[in-house]
């Protein structure tokens, strides 16, 4: 457990101290404090710039038009709960 004296990731995984000449690893060993096992933690590369989605006054993305609220969902819900007219077993 002493070898995992670095950071704690997500309040669960204890990471080892990185060597002074190390670069950013894509995968590293870690200790899972919940299960008590040694695991492999992988780095997920994220884009450096994330574009924001601009919403209009109605809360819709630019270029989208609003339909009636629940226009499709109400008939679909009714159809899903409707009893069949011709039951399979009589």
Order of alpha helices (4+ residues) and beta strands (2+ residues): beta-beta-beta-beta-alpha
